[in-house]
Amino acid sequence: MARPIAETPILTGEDAARFERLRHEVENLTKEQRAENSKKLREAVSKAKEYITICI
């Protein structure tokens, strides 16, 4: 059976301020910055795959 999904906690204080600040930073990225971030992420994932082995 599926487990119930817990409620999402409400952010307060410094956590809420940090979340809001990061949200605005992401909204203000240019297409070039987004492309560069995607490229860096793909490279990091490729590098991580060299160290990860999944056994099923």
DRENVOLUM-9137 format. One record per residue: residue in one letter; x, y, z of N, C-alpha, C in turn. Coordinates in nm, 3 decimals, always signed. Example, Ala and Ser with C-alpha at 12.3 -4.5 7.8 and 13.67 -1.06 7.14 Angstrom:
REM residues 2
residuo: A; n.px: +1.319; n.py: -0.569; n.pz: +0.780; ca.px: +1.230; ca.py: -0.450; ca.pz: +0.780; c.px: +1.320; c.py: -0.330; c.pz: +0.780
residuo: S; n.px: +1.285; n.py: -0.225; n.pz: +0.708; ca.px: +1.367; ca.py: -0.106; ca.pz: +0.714; c.px: +1.290; c.py: +0.003; c.pz: +0.787
This chain:
REM residues 56
residuo: M; n.px: +0.082; n.py: -0.118; n.pz: +0.000; ca.px: +0.000; ca.py: +0.000; ca.pz: +0.000; c.px: +0.087; c.py: +0.125; c.pz: +0.000
residuo: A; n.px: +0.033; n.py: +0.230; n.pz: -0.050; ca.px: +0.104; ca.py: +0.357; ca.pz: -0.054; c.px: +0.103; c.py: +0.423; c.pz: +0.083
residuo: R; n.px: +0.211; n.py: +0.492; n.pz: +0.113; ca.px: +0.218; ca.py: +0.567; ca.pz: +0.238; c.px: +0.154; c.py: +0.704; c.pz: +0.218
residuo: P; n.px: +0.090; n.py: +0.757; n.pz: +0.321; ca.px: +0.033; ca.py: +0.891; ca.pz: +0.308; c.px: +0.144; c.py: +0.995; c.pz: +0.294
residuo: I; n.px: +0.115; n.py: +1.098; n.pz: +0.221; ca.px: +0.211; ca.py: +1.206; ca.pz: +0.199; c.px: +0.201; c.py: +1.304; c.pz: +0.315
residuo: A; n.px: +0.315; n.py: +1.334; n.pz: +0.376; ca.px: +0.317; ca.py: +1.427; ca.pz: +0.489; c.px: +0.294; c.py: +1.569; c.pz: +0.440
residuo: E; n.px: +0.242; n.py: +1.653; n.pz: +0.528; ca.px: +0.219; ca.py: +1.792; ca.pz: +0.493; c.px: +0.352; c.py: +1.862; c.pz: +0.470
residuo: T; n.px: +0.352; n.py: +1.959; n.pz: +0.379; ca.px: +0.471; ca.py: +2.039; ca.pz: +0.353; c.px: +0.488; c.py: +2.137; c.pz: +0.468
residuo: P; n.px: +0.608; n.py: +2.140; n.pz: +0.527; ca.px: +0.628; ca.py: +2.233; ca.pz: +0.639; c.px: +0.625; c.py: +2.378; c.pz: +0.592
residuo: I; n.px: +0.583; n.py: +2.467; n.pz: +0.680; ca.px: +0.578; ca.py: +2.610; ca.pz: +0.649; c.px: +0.713; c.py: +2.671; c.pz: +0.686
residuo: L; n.px: +0.772; n.py: +2.744; n.pz: +0.591; ca.px: +0.900; ca.py: +2.808; ca.pz: +0.617; c.px: +0.879; c.py: +2.937; c.pz: +0.695
residuo: T; n.px: +0.965; n.py: +2.958; n.pz: +0.793; ca.px: +0.959; ca.py: +3.080; ca.pz: +0.872; c.px: +1.100; c.py: +3.132; c.pz: +0.896
residuo: G; n.px: +1.111; n.py: +3.256; n.pz: +0.935; ca.px: +1.239; ca.py: +3.314; ca.pz: +0.974; c.px: +1.340; c.py: +3.317; c.pz: +0.862
residuo: E; n.px: +1.464; n.py: +3.281; n.pz: +0.895; ca.px: +1.576; ca.py: +3.285; ca.pz: +0.799; c.px: +1.553; c.py: +3.190; c.pz: +0.683
residuo: D; n.px: +1.492; n.py: +3.073; n.pz: +0.707; ca.px: +1.464; ca.py: +2.979; ca.pz: +0.599; c.px: +1.372; c.py: +3.042; c.pz: +0.494
residuo: A; n.px: +1.268; n.py: +3.112; n.pz: +0.540; ca.px: +1.175; ca.py: +3.177; ca.pz: +0.448; c.px: +1.244; c.py: +3.287; c.pz: +0.370
residuo: A; n.px: +1.327; n.py: +3.365; n.pz: +0.436; ca.px: +1.399; ca.py: +3.474; ca.pz: +0.369; c.px: +1.495; c.py: +3.419; c.pz: +0.264
residuo: R; n.px: +1.567; n.py: +3.311; n.pz: +0.299; ca.px: +1.661; ca.py: +3.250; ca.pz: +0.204; c.px: +1.586; c.py: +3.193; c.pz: +0.084
residuo: F; n.px: +1.474; n.py: +3.127; n.pz: +0.108; ca.px: +1.394; ca.py: +3.071; ca.pz: -0.001; c.px: +1.348; c.py: +3.182; c.pz: -0.096
residuo: E; n.px: +1.299; n.py: +3.291; n.pz: -0.041; ca.px: +1.250; ca.py: +3.403; ca.pz: -0.123; c.px: +1.364; c.py: +3.465; c.pz: -0.204
residuo: R; n.px: +1.480; n.py: +3.482; n.pz: -0.141; ca.px: +1.596; ca.py: +3.539; ca.pz: -0.210; c.px: +1.640; c.py: +3.450; c.pz: -0.326
residuo: L; n.px: +1.647; n.py: +3.319; n.pz: -0.303; ca.px: +1.689; ca.py: +3.226; ca.pz: -0.408; c.px: +1.584; c.py: +3.219; c.pz: -0.520
residuo: R; n.px: +1.458; n.py: +3.232; n.pz: -0.484; ca.px: +1.351; ca.py: +3.229; ca.pz: -0.585; c.px: +1.367; c.py: +3.347; c.pz: -0.681
residuo: H; n.px: +1.398; n.py: +3.463; n.pz: -0.628; ca.px: +1.416; ca.py: +3.581; ca.pz: -0.713; c.px: +1.541; c.py: +3.569; c.pz: -0.800
residuo: E; n.px: +1.646; n.py: +3.508; n.pz: -0.746; ca.px: +1.769; ca.py: +3.490; ca.pz: -0.824; c.px: +1.743; c.py: +3.400; c.pz: -0.944
residuo: V; n.px: +1.667; n.py: +3.294; n.pz: -0.926; ca.px: +1.638; ca.py: +3.202; ca.pz: -1.035; c.px: +1.552; c.py: +3.269; c.pz: -1.141
residuo: E; n.px: +1.456; n.py: +3.350; n.pz: -1.099; ca.px: +1.367; ca.py: +3.417; ca.pz: -1.194; c.px: +1.442; c.py: +3.517; c.pz: -1.281
residuo: N; n.px: +1.555; n.py: +3.570; n.pz: -1.232; ca.px: +1.627; ca.py: +3.673; ca.pz: -1.304; c.px: +1.740; c.py: +3.620; c.pz: -1.392
residuo: L; n.px: +1.752; n.py: +3.489; n.pz: -1.407; ca.px: +1.859; ca.py: +3.434; ca.pz: -1.490; c.px: +1.830; c.py: +3.456; c.pz: -1.638
residuo: T; n.px: +1.935; n.py: +3.483; n.pz: -1.714; ca.px: +1.920; ca.py: +3.496; ca.pz: -1.859; c.px: +1.920; c.py: +3.356; c.pz: -1.921
residuo: K; n.px: +1.885; n.py: +3.348; n.pz: -2.048; ca.px: +1.886; ca.py: +3.218; ca.pz: -2.116; c.px: +2.027; c.py: +3.159; c.pz: -2.118
residuo: E; n.px: +2.128; n.py: +3.246; n.pz: -2.132; ca.px: +2.267; ca.py: +3.198; ca.pz: -2.134; c.px: +2.306; c.py: +3.141; c.pz: -1.998
residuo: Q; n.px: +2.263; n.py: +3.208; n.pz: -1.890; ca.px: +2.294; ca.py: +3.160; ca.pz: -1.757; c.px: +2.225; c.py: +3.027; c.pz: -1.730
residuo: R; n.px: +2.101; n.py: +3.015; n.pz: -1.775; ca.px: +2.028; ca.py: +2.889; ca.pz: -1.757; c.px: +2.097; c.py: +2.777; c.pz: -1.835
residuo: A; n.px: +2.141; n.py: +2.807; n.pz: -1.957; ca.px: +2.209; ca.py: +2.706; ca.pz: -2.039; c.px: +2.340; c.py: +2.663; c.pz: -1.971
residuo: E; n.px: +2.414; n.py: +2.759; n.pz: -1.917; ca.px: +2.540; ca.py: +2.728; ca.pz: -1.848; c.px: +2.513; c.py: +2.642; c.pz: -1.724
residuo: N; n.px: +2.409; n.py: +2.675; n.pz: -1.649; ca.px: +2.374; ca.py: +2.594; ca.pz: -1.532; c.px: +2.336; c.py: +2.452; c.pz: -1.572
residuo: S; n.px: +2.261; n.py: +2.438; n.pz: -1.681; ca.px: +2.222; ca.py: +2.306; ca.pz: -1.729; c.px: +2.345; c.py: +2.226; c.pz: -1.771
residuo: K; n.px: +2.437; n.py: +2.292; n.pz: -1.839; ca.px: +2.560; ca.py: +2.225; ca.pz: -1.883; c.px: +2.640; c.py: +2.176; c.pz: -1.763
residuo: K; n.px: +2.655; n.py: +2.262; n.pz: -1.661; ca.px: +2.729; ca.py: +2.224; ca.pz: -1.541; c.px: +2.662; c.py: +2.107; c.pz: -1.470
residuo: L; n.px: +2.528; n.py: +2.108; n.pz: -1.466; ca.px: +2.455; ca.py: +2.000; ca.pz: -1.401; c.px: +2.475; c.py: +1.869; c.pz: -1.476
residuo: R; n.px: +2.465; n.py: +1.873; n.pz: -1.609; ca.px: +2.487; ca.py: +1.751; ca.pz: -1.688; c.px: +2.627; c.py: +1.695; c.pz: -1.666
residuo: E; n.px: +2.727; n.py: +1.783; n.pz: -1.660; ca.px: +2.865; ca.py: +1.739; ca.pz: -1.636; c.px: +2.879; c.py: +1.676; c.pz: -1.497
residuo: A; n.px: +2.817; n.py: +1.737; n.pz: -1.398; ca.px: +2.824; ca.py: +1.684; ca.pz: -1.261; c.px: +2.756; c.py: +1.548; c.pz: -1.252
residuo: V; n.px: +2.644; n.py: +1.533; n.pz: -1.320; ca.px: +2.573; ca.py: +1.404; ca.pz: -1.319; c.px: +2.657; c.py: +1.297; c.pz: -1.389
residuo: S; n.px: +2.717; n.py: +1.333; n.pz: -1.501; ca.px: +2.802; ca.py: +1.237; ca.pz: -1.573; c.px: +2.919; c.py: +1.193; c.pz: -1.486
residuo: K; n.px: +2.979; n.py: +1.288; n.pz: -1.416; ca.px: +3.092; ca.py: +1.256; ca.pz: -1.328; c.px: +3.046; c.py: +1.166; c.pz: -1.213
residuo: A; n.px: +2.929; n.py: +1.195; n.pz: -1.157; ca.px: +2.877; ca.py: +1.116; ca.pz: -1.046; c.px: +2.846; c.py: +0.973; c.pz: -1.090
residuo: K; n.px: +2.801; n.py: +0.957; n.pz: -1.215; ca.px: +2.767; ca.py: +0.824; ca.pz: -1.265; c.px: +2.889; c.py: +0.732; c.pz: -1.269
residuo: E; n.px: +3.009; n.py: +0.791; n.pz: -1.279; ca.px: +3.131; ca.py: +0.710; ca.pz: -1.281; c.px: +3.152; c.py: +0.641; c.pz: -1.147
residuo: Y; n.px: +3.099; n.py: +0.699; n.pz: -1.039; ca.px: +3.120; ca.py: +0.646; ca.pz: -0.905; c.px: +3.002; c.py: +0.566; c.pz: -0.852
residuo: I; n.px: +2.890; n.py: +0.571; n.pz: -0.921; ca.px: +2.767; ca.py: +0.508; ca.pz: -0.870; c.px: +2.740; c.py: +0.379; c.pz: -0.946
residuo: T; n.px: +2.715; n.py: +0.273; n.pz: -0.871; ca.px: +2.675; ca.py: +0.146; ca.pz: -0.930; c.px: +2.541; c.py: +0.106; c.pz: -0.869
residuo: I; n.px: +2.444; n.py: +0.079; n.pz: -0.953; ca.px: +2.311; ca.py: +0.039; ca.pz: -0.905; c.px: +2.294; c.py: -0.109; c.pz: -0.932
residuo: C; n.px: +2.270; n.py: -0.184; n.pz: -0.827; ca.px: +2.249; ca.py: -0.327; ca.pz: -0.838; c.px: +2.104; c.py: -0.358; c.pz: -0.801
residuo: I; n.px: +2.034; n.py: -0.421; n.pz: -0.892; ca.px: +1.895; ca.py: -0.455; ca.pz: -0.865; c.px: +1.881; c.py: -0.605; c.pz: -0.854
